[in-house]
Amino acid sequence: MTDHPTPDTDQPHDLIGIGIGPFNLSLAALAHGVPANPQPLKAAFYEQRPAFHWHPGLLIDGASLQVPFLADLVTLADPASPWTFLNYLRSRDRLFPFYFAERFHIQRAEYDAYCRWVTDQLPGLHFSHQVDAVRWNNQRELFEIDFTQLDSDGEAEALGRAHTRNIALGIGTEPHIPAFFKPLTEAENAPVIHSADYLHHRQELLEAPHITVIGSGQSGAEIFLDLLRARPQGHENLHWLARTQAFAPMEYSKLGLEHFTPDYSRYFHALPEAVRDELVPHQWQLHKGIDADTIAAIHDELYRRTLHGGWPDTTLTPGVSVRTAGRVANTRIELHLEHTQQNTRSRLTTDAVVLATGYRERSLDRILTGLDPYMRRDASERPRIDDRFRLVLDPTVTGNVYVQNAERHTHGVGAPDLGLAAWRSATILNDLTGTNPYPLPERTAFTTFGLTPQGPHLPTRTPDLIPLARNT
């Protein structure tokens, strides 16, 4: 990997990004070469990890992205960018193989390799830099960023401070582990691991006599399928549990996918807070269901194992919640289960557990403690975020703090979707520069969300609708 030097902390930056995941990497790629009246934008991005890796514990052989390859870091905002996925293929002499493969959805491992290719060449990325604090300096009208430079062992090597006019937070999500499972994940006997660490423990899991997978999303399905394929026929000893009422496919109809457009993001942002909060849990199948091909592959593998008589030793049970869990004789795990429709309870004893229980947005509070007096919050004490992805701050703060993938409560289910990365990054840069380096489309969906179009989006032909008073 190219050695990215320690950032120049003497001159203020136009933008400092905190975290280098796909979303801030998208922002860094689109920011490269953008003018900022009149000099190029001065930007730096800090990441505490020593290098870029995208969900390394889930890069299962054959696992694919659930979005097309056009949802790379830049294409949907700037298809002529040097940082497109197609240019990555060209640099590797792989354009013709990709052309003949005819794959719209690439493998996760290939997406990870593409992102690492970008980080190897893109200037202004500083790994092994842990941001410790953010403050607003009223006198200089700049944000102060305190950071620690880490050595190869992750130990503090040097301290530094940088100043910037704007910040972009892209600190990502973290694995969600239910509280009663946390003590079990820390013990040495009988593995209990989150799906994020699956590949790191795969061999250990395969050696367990009985394995239970918990969670009905894509990660749970991919892990169940991988374990199933690796277990001997007739001795699979696999159990798959899910709270959802079915192992349901992800919504992937063409009009359903329009929930992941800028049009829907603008519509959602304009809704009242209480309506947004009620909507999000009901939209789980838009982003938490299982790819139909994965469901088909699981069924095919199960069916194949019945060809010579008998059924595979597997149990797939939806509609079940895990009430609590504990260890039995220090070597096994006992799960206390409840079936919601039957209103029954039971116990399941197993030798290993994979928690495909998803991810949660990392709290912004730790890193933004110094800005807390300036932050405006909603009724649930969450940061308020405006339509241009800026934290709503006290007017005395003249700089902006942009957020990436921390705005589901204000912008909807598209917040963590890779397909909106380039558009959101371009929106941020257009706002930050006060110009329009990336002209964006006014309309992106055939669906008109709501009776009153929101933001710059206007239908080509406005329907003849007459607004009525609520009591009419």
Residue pairs with C-beta under 8 A, 6 or more apart in sequence:
1 51
1 116
1 119
1 120
2 120
2 121
4 123
4 124
4 125
4 126
4 127
5 126
6 126
6 129
6 149
6 158
6 160
7 13
7 44
7 46
7 124
7 126
7 129
7 160
7 162
9 160
9 161
9 162
9 163
11 42
12 42
12 140
12 142
12 163
12 164
12 165
13 42
13 43
13 44
13 162
13 163
13 164
13 165
14 36
14 41
14 42
14 43
14 164
14 165
14 166
14 432
15 31
15 41
15 42
15 43
15 44
15 164
15 165
15 166
15 167
15 168
15 432
16 43
16 44
16 45
16 46
16 143
16 145
16 162
16 164
16 166
16 167
16 168
17 24
17 27
17 28
17 43
17 44
17 45
17 46
17 167
17 168
17 169
17 170
18 24
18 45
18 46
18 131
18 134
18 145
18 167
18 168
18 169
18 170
18 171
18 367
19 45
19 46
19 47
19 169
19 170
19 171
19 172
20 28
20 45
20 46
20 47
20 49
20 52
20 119
20 125
20 127
20 170
21 54
21 170
21 171
21 172
21 405
22 54
22 73
22 115
22 418
22 421
23 170
23 172
23 404
23 405
23 421
23 424
23 425
24 45
24 168
24 170
24 404
25 45
25 52
25 73
25 115
25 118
25 119
25 122
25 125
26 73
26 74
26 421
26 422
26 424
26 425
27 45
27 168
27 170
27 404
27 425
27 428
27 429
28 43
28 45
28 122
28 124
28 125
29 73
29 74
29 81
29 83
29 118
29 122
29 425
30 73
30 74
30 77
30 78
30 81
30 422
30 425
30 426
30 429
30 438
31 41
31 43
31 124
31 425
31 429
32 43
32 83
32 122
32 123
32 124
33 40
33 41
34 40
34 41
34 429
34 433
34 437
35 41
35 433
35 435
35 437
36 42
36 433
37 433
37 434
41 429
41 432
41 433
43 124
44 124
44 126
44 162
44 164
45 124
45 125
45 126
46 126
46 129
46 130
46 131
46 145
46 147
47 125
47 126
47 127
47 128
47 129
48 128
48 129
48 130
48 131
48 150
49 127
49 128
50 127
50 128
50 150
50 152
50 154
51 116
51 119
51 127
52 115
52 116
52 119
52 127
53 112
53 116
54 108
54 111
54 112
54 115
55 108
55 112
55 196
56 112
56 199
57 195
57 196
57 197
57 198
57 199
57 200
58 108
58 195
58 196
58 198
58 199
58 219
58 222
59 108
59 109
59 112
59 199
60 108
60 198
60 199
60 222
60 223
60 226
61 109
61 226
62 107
63 107
63 108
63 109
63 222
64 105
64 106
64 107
64 108
64 291
64 293
65 71
65 105
65 106
65 107
65 108
65 111
65 418
66 105
66 218
66 250
66 291
67 105
67 417
67 418
67 419
68 104
68 105
68 419
69 85
69 86
69 103
69 104
69 105
69 106
70 76
70 85
70 419
71 417
71 418
71 419
71 421
71 422
72 83
72 84
72 85
72 111
72 114
72 422
73 83
73 84
73 85
73 115
73 118
73 421
73 422
74 81
74 83
74 84
74 422
74 425
75 81
75 84
75 85
75 86
75 422
76 419
76 422
76 423
77 422
77 423
77 425
77 426
77 438
77 440
78 422
78 426
78 438
81 87
83 118
83 122
85 106
85 114
86 95
88 114
88 117
88 118
89 95
89 98
91 117
119 125
119 127
128 149
128 150
128 151
128 152
129 147
129 148
129 149
129 150
129 160
130 147
130 148
130 149
130 150
131 145
131 146
131 147
131 367
132 146
132 147
132 148
133 144
133 145
133 146
133 367
133 369
133 370
134 143
134 144
134 145
134 146
134 167
134 367
134 368
134 370
134 371
135 143
135 144
135 146
135 370
135 371
136 142
136 143
136 144
136 370
136 371
136 374
136 397
136 399
137 143
137 144
137 163
138 396
140 163
141 165
141 398
141 399
142 163
142 164
142 165
142 399
143 163
143 164
143 165
143 166
143 167
143 399
143 401
144 161
144 162
144 163
145 161
145 162
145 163
145 164
145 167
146 159
146 160
146 161
147 159
147 160
147 161
147 162
148 156
148 157
148 158
148 159
148 160
149 156
149 157
149 158
149 159
149 160
150 156
150 157
151 157
164 399
165 399
165 400
166 399
166 400
166 401
166 402
166 432
167 399
167 400
167 401
167 402
168 401
168 402
168 403
168 404
168 428
169 364
169 367
169 368
169 401
169 402
169 403
169 404
169 406
170 404
170 405
171 362
171 364
171 367
171 406
172 362
172 405
173 359
173 360
173 361
173 362
173 405
173 416
174 359
174 360
174 362
175 194
175 195
175 196
175 197
175 355
175 357
175 358
175 359
176 194
176 357
176 358
176 359
176 360
177 185
177 194
177 355
177 357
178 322
178 355
178 357
180 324
180 325
181 192
181 325
181 353
181 355
184 190
184 192
184 325
184 326
184 327
184 333
184 353
185 192
185 193
185 194
185 355
187 327
189 327
189 330
189 331
190 208
190 327
190 330
190 331
190 332
190 333
190 351
190 352
191 201
191 204
191 205
191 208
191 352
191 353
192 325
192 333
192 352
192 353
192 355
193 200
193 201
193 205
193 353
193 354
193 355
194 354
194 355
194 356
194 357
195 215
195 219
195 220
195 223
195 354
195 355
195 356
195 357
196 359
198 205
198 219
198 223
198 354
202 226
204 352
205 211
205 227
205 352
205 354
206 227
206 230
206 231
208 351
208 352
209 237
209 351
210 237
210 238
210 239
210 349
210 350
210 351
210 352
211 227
211 237
211 238
211 239
211 350
211 351
211 352
211 353
211 354
212 238
212 239
212 240
212 241
212 333
212 335
212 348
212 350
212 352
212 353
212 354
213 220
213 223
213 224
213 227
213 238
213 239
213 240
213 241
213 353
213 354
213 356
214 220
214 241
214 242
214 322
214 353
214 354
214 355
214 356
214 357
215 241
215 242
215 355
215 356
215 357
215 358
216 242
216 243
216 244
216 247
216 248
216 288
216 290
216 318
216 356
217 288
217 289
217 290
217 356
217 358
218 250
218 288
218 289
218 290
218 291
218 294
219 356
219 358
220 240
220 242
220 354
220 356
221 247
221 290
221 291
221 294
221 295
221 298
222 294
223 354
223 356
224 238
224 240
224 298
225 294
225 297
225 298
225 301
227 238
228 236
228 238
228 298
228 301
228 302
228 312
228 314
229 301
231 237
231 238
233 305
233 312
234 305
234 310
234 312
234 313
235 313
236 305
236 312
236 313
236 314
237 313
238 313
238 314
238 315
239 314
239 315
239 317
239 348
239 350
240 247
240 314
240 315
240 316
240 317
241 317
241 318
241 320
241 322
241 335
241 337
241 348
242 317
242 318
242 319
242 320
243 318
243 319
243 320
243 321
243 340
244 284
244 318
244 319
245 318
245 319
245 341
246 318
246 319
247 290
247 295
247 316
247 318
248 285
248 289
248 290
249 285
249 289
249 290
249 291
249 292
249 295
250 285
250 286
250 287
250 288
250 289
250 290
250 291
250 292
251 257
251 259
251 285
251 286
251 289
252 291
252 292
255 446
255 447
256 286
258 264
258 444
258 445
258 446
258 447
259 283
259 286
259 412
259 413
259 414
260 286
260 413
260 414
260 417
260 419
260 420
261 414
261 420
261 444
261 445
262 420
262 423
262 440
262 441
262 444
262 457
263 443
263 444
263 445
263 447
263 449
263 457
264 412
264 414
264 445
264 447
264 449
265 411
265 412
265 414
265 420
266 387
266 454
266 455
266 456
266 457
267 449
267 450
267 454
268 276
268 279
268 410
268 411
268 412
268 449
269 387
269 410
269 411
269 412
269 454
270 387
270 450
270 454
270 455
271 279
273 378
273 379
273 380
276 409
276 410
276 412
277 380
277 409
279 412
280 408
280 409
280 412
280 413
283 412
283 413
286 413
287 413
287 416
287 417
288 358
302 312
302 314
305 311
305 312
306 312
317 339
319 339
319 340
319 341
320 337
320 338
320 339
320 340
321 337
321 338
321 340
322 335
322 336
322 337
323 336
323 337
323 338
323 345
324 336
325 333
325 334
325 335
325 336
325 353
326 333
326 334
327 333
327 334
328 334
328 349
331 351
332 349
332 350
332 351
333 349
333 350
333 351
333 352
333 353
334 347
334 348
334 349
335 347
335 348
335 349
335 350
335 353
336 345
336 347
337 345
337 346
337 347
337 348
338 344
338 345
339 345
339 346
361 405
361 406
361 408
362 406
364 383
364 403
364 406
365 372
368 375
368 401
371 391
371 393
371 397
371 401
373 394
374 393
374 394
374 396
374 397
375 383
375 384
375 391
375 392
375 393
375 394
376 383
376 384
376 391
376 392
376 393
376 394
377 383
377 384
378 384
378 409
380 409
382 409
383 391
383 392
383 403
383 406
384 391
384 392
384 410
385 391
385 392
385 403
385 406
385 407
385 410
385 411
386 392
387 455
388 402
388 427
388 428
388 431
389 402
389 403
389 404
389 407
389 411
389 424
389 427
389 428
390 400
390 401
390 402
390 403
390 431
391 400
391 401
391 402
391 403
393 401
400 431
400 432
402 428
402 431
402 432
404 421
404 424
404 425
404 428
405 415
405 416
406 415
407 415
408 415
408 416
414 420
423 440
426 437
426 438
426 440
427 440
429 437
429 438
430 436
430 437
430 438
430 440
442 456
442 457
442 458
443 457
443 458
443 459
443 460
444 457
448 459
448 463
451 465
451 467
452 467
453 459
453 462
